[in-house]
Structures are given as C-alpha cells and as structure tokens.
Amino acid sequence: MWFAEGLSRPVGRLAEAAEKVGQGDLNVQIIEERGDDEIATMGRVFNQMTRQLKGQRDALLGNTRQIEERRRLFDSVLGSVTAGVIGLDEQGRVAFVNRAAEMLTKIDSAGVAQQYLAEVVPEFEPMLRRLQQGEGRMIGGRVQDEVRLSRSGRLESLLVRVAERRTAAGDLEGYVV
C-alpha cells in the first residue's frame, strides 16, 4: 500500500498538472520528488517543459504585440501620406493600398487584396512588366513614367514610379507603386 501510494500520488499530481497545461495554464508546477527514479525525473522534466513553454509563449506574445504596433504605425504613416501607394507581393498581387491611392485610382482596398495589378489598375501593369524584365536595374530597381488614368469620366495624368522591395539579404520581396 505504501509503495502504491508513493507511486500514485506523484502520477496523480502530474496528470492534474498536465490537464491544467492543456487548458492553457503554463504557470503550473508540480512538487518535484526527491531521487533519481523515473517519477522524480518526470516531475523535473515536466516543470522544465512548462517553464520553456511559458517562455516561448511570452516571447511569441511579445513579438505579436511588436508586429501589431509596427503595423499600426505603418498604416498610420501610409494613411497620412498624400501620395498614392500600392504595395505588391513578388508575383505582382496587391498586398496593401493607402487612402490616397484608393482616391486616385477609384479602387476599394478591401476588394482588391491578392488580385494582380493588371486586374486592379491595368494602366500600371506595363511599368511593372518592364521592371520585372530587368529595366530599371541600373537606377536602383525602379521605373518611372507618366500614366494617363481615366476614372469616373475624369482623365488624370499621374507620375507613377514602380520600385522593387528587397529584403536585407537582397532577395525580391515585392514592389511598391
């Protein structure tokens, strides 16, 4: 009975703690048994695991907060810029559109996400194609031209620049119009 009690109590505590971890409580720690047997080792490893998981979760939550703050700043800056800005991924699909670009091109940013630039603003597509085919590499990966844009019966003449967005390693990340 003494042996069974000594075995079942730590296993029961471990099962109870594991259930709490399963419910999201990573602060749970169990009483570590003395000794070098499997039960004592399981308790130490369990506590170490929950500390590591808590540290990783806290780091992820911190990174998520930081990313969200940067996104809000990015949105705020782009929203206040008077120039129209359209961000494209590396395939030329729309990733973001600021308010000024919405007004200039008469597009709805919510409705164009992940659509190709040619579908959204076909007048800008030739410039993107020129850049993708290598034109503009000598001047920092950008092309610039005057584009006539007709929307809602109004003809606008816009100076448009399409530039490559590159990662710190120099890999193509997308484009900015």
PyMOL commands that set and color helices and strands:
alter all, ss='L'
color gray80, all
select helices_A, chain A and resi 2-22+38-80+99-105+109-112+117-120+122-132+137-139
alter helices_A, ss='H'
color red, helices_A
select strands_A, chain A and resi 86-89+94-97+142-151+154-166+172-176
alter strands_A, ss='S'
color yellow, strands_A
deselect
rebuild
show_as cartoon
